[in-house]
Amino acid sequence: MTLHLTAEDVRALATEEVALAAAREAVHAEADGEASTPTRLDMPTPNGFLRFMPGRFRGIAGVKTMSMTRGVGNRYLLTVYDLADGNVLALIDADEVTRLRTAATTAVAAEAMLGAGKPTSLGLIGTGFEATGHLRVLARRYPLSEVRVFSRSPERCARFAATMTDELGISVVPTHNPEEAVREMPLVCLATKDTAPVVDGSLLFSRSAPPGPTCESWTMPPSNGHHWSWWTRYTESLPSRAMCSPRWQAGRSMRRT
């Protein structure tokens, strides 16, 4: 029997602890060669694109489909299959799955890099869907007392800071530029789908404090030369100790151990 789960069902069933445990299991499986994530496929549409993201994890496989429509935003659907008999196990509204999974994977990567470290401050670029999920998870994993956040929209940035301060009970402060948000921060999270460079990577390491990890979450735009060129320029500006992919970094750390 195929399960049909709405976003509300996912929120009720998948707590952050469940998501973190699943993320740890996924990166272990990938490190052990028990998972596969083939290249995603983007299909242009008149008002955006449709993205197909297949994956296999031990005895199950699935495809997440994401639509991006200008003026509407993103919509997600996850189809899960049993590899033993081919049956469809579930059809899931993947909006909340995406928020939980992305933030949980970043948190697992931060754990791999920080070890026993307990940062008390965070620099956050972005105030949208991904930024909200990441801040919730990181604020519950670490004893954060200060978060500096930047958005290109001052009004949205101020609203986000006020909302998250009330929700989490910590100081979330809006900043006027990305440099102010990330400078001297032991932990930085980039959660934006901007198609142009947002932060000069050298800022993350031109400081007197010991360099800390850079935990990044990004939503890749349609794959084309222009977008990949800015991503290459950004990552080339980072020293080799920077973390450019949460899942890759966590998996690499687990392979070493």
Secondary structure, 3 states (H helix, E strand, C coil): CCEEECHHHHHHHCCHHHHHHHHHHHHHHHHCCCEECCCCEEEEECCEEEEEEEEEECCEEEEEEEEEECCCEEEEEEEEEECCCCCEEEEEECHHHHHHHHHHHHHHHHHHHHCCCCCCEEEEECCCHHHHHHHHHHHHHCCCCEEEEECCCHHHHHHHHHHHHHHHCCEEEECCCHHHHHCCCCCEEEEECCCCCCCCHHHHCCCCCCCCCEEEEECCCCCCHHHHHHHHHHHHCCCCCCCCCHHHHHHHHHHHC
